[in-house]
Amino acid sequence: MSIMLSACSKKNDGGASPSGNYYFRATLNGTQKEFRSMKFQGGGNDNRWEHIVVGAYETPSTGAGPLSPSLDFEIWRLGGEIGTGSFSTATEKEMISRYAIQTDNGTLLYNTSKTNLTVNIEVISKEAGIRGTFAGTLANSAGETIEVKNGQFNLPYDELVIK
């Protein structure tokens, strides 16, 4: 996953610091996960959101060994606009969610290519960032699934948040 690009120390217009009230969390197969390294990125033409990526790692990278497990979702609407509302991988042709478990022997990848995840965006702007919820199911190539429940996110725009 390549969404964690750079850190930024500025505050957003909401007054919270990057380590403040931001979060990315979900329950995966009954286990609550509080992700500790997270980011929201996106952009488009004419000040529209045509592409967004929201994702996080369970722990920040130490630079040694495999990366910690990561969870993300990505939505594309080239020529359109992503705003507040509900988005589902079952109906959005250009949307995917992934959960990646890195090991010394490779990556075990779960995604929504044959399952469904729904994201509800409550707020999205460069000033306020992105806030919402998500839930669904991810599957790997062997058909094993991960049930995602109670997903919540609140992140600033284009700032790496590490907790």
SVG drawing of the C-alpha trace seen along z (x, -y; Angstrom):
<svg xmlns="http://www.w3.org/2000/svg" viewBox="-26 -27 41 48">
<polyline fill="none" stroke="black" stroke-width="0.4" points="0.0,0.0 1.5,-3.3 -0.7,-6.0 1.6,-6.9 3.8,-9.4 4.9,-12.2 4.3,-13.9 3.2,-17.4 3.2,-19.4 0.6,-22.0 -2.8,-22.2 -6.0,-21.9 -8.7,-24.7 -10.5,-22.6 -7.8,-23.3 -6.8,-19.8 -3.2,-18.7 -2.3,-15.6 -2.2,-13.5 -5.4,-15.1 -8.9,-13.7 -8.1,-11.8 -8.7,-8.1 -9.1,-5.1 -10.6,-2.1 -12.6,1.0 -13.6,4.4 -12.0,7.2 -13.5,10.7 -14.5,9.6 -11.3,8.0 -11.2,4.2 -8.3,2.5 -7.1,-1.0 -4.9,-1.9 -1.9,-4.0 -0.5,-5.4 -3.1,-6.8 -3.7,-9.2 -6.4,-10.7 -5.4,-11.8 -7.3,-12.8 -7.9,-15.2 -9.4,-16.0 -10.1,-18.6 -11.9,-21.9 -11.7,-21.5 -13.7,-18.3 -12.9,-15.0 -12.5,-12.6 -10.3,-10.2 -9.8,-9.5 -7.7,-7.1 -8.2,-6.6 -6.0,-4.1 -3.9,-3.1 -1.4,-0.7 -2.0,1.0 1.4,-0.4 3.8,-2.9 6.7,-1.6 10.0,-1.0 11.9,-0.5 12.9,3.1 11.0,6.2 7.6,6.3 5.1,3.5 2.3,4.0 -1.2,5.0 -2.9,2.2 -6.5,1.4 -7.6,-1.1 -10.4,-2.0 -10.1,-3.8 -12.8,-5.5 -12.4,-6.8 -15.0,-9.0 -13.0,-10.5 -15.1,-13.3 -17.5,-13.0 -17.4,-14.0 -17.1,-12.2 -19.1,-14.0 -21.0,-13.1 -23.1,-10.0 -22.9,-6.2 -20.5,-4.4 -20.5,-0.6 -18.0,1.6 -21.0,3.6 -22.2,0.6 -19.1,-1.6 -17.1,-0.3 -13.9,-2.2 -13.9,-1.4 -11.9,1.2 -11.0,1.9 -7.9,3.9 -6.5,5.5 -2.9,6.5 -0.9,8.7 2.8,8.4 5.1,11.3 8.7,12.2 7.3,14.7 5.1,12.2 1.7,10.4 -1.6,12.0 -4.1,9.7 -7.9,9.5 -10.0,7.2 -13.5,6.5 -13.1,7.8 -15.7,10.5 -17.3,9.1 -18.8,5.8 -17.8,2.9 -19.9,-0.2 -18.4,-3.6 -20.6,-6.4 -18.8,-9.8 -20.3,-12.4 -17.7,-15.2 -15.2,-15.7 -13.1,-18.8 -9.5,-20.0 -10.3,-22.2 -12.2,-19.7 -10.7,-16.5 -12.8,-13.3 -15.1,-11.7 -17.4,-8.7 -18.0,-5.0 -17.5,-1.7 -18.4,2.0 -18.4,5.1 -16.5,8.2 -13.0,8.7 -11.8,12.0 -8.5,13.5 -7.8,15.6 -8.5,18.8 -12.0,17.5 -11.2,16.8 -13.0,13.8 -12.6,11.0 -15.8,9.3 -15.3,5.6 -17.7,3.9 -17.9,0.6 -15.4,-1.1 -14.9,-4.8 -12.5,-7.4 -11.8,-11.0 -8.7,-12.3 -7.2,-15.6 -6.5,-16.1 -3.0,-15.1 -1.4,-14.8 0.2,-11.7 -1.3,-11.0 0.7,-8.8 -0.5,-7.9"/>
</svg>
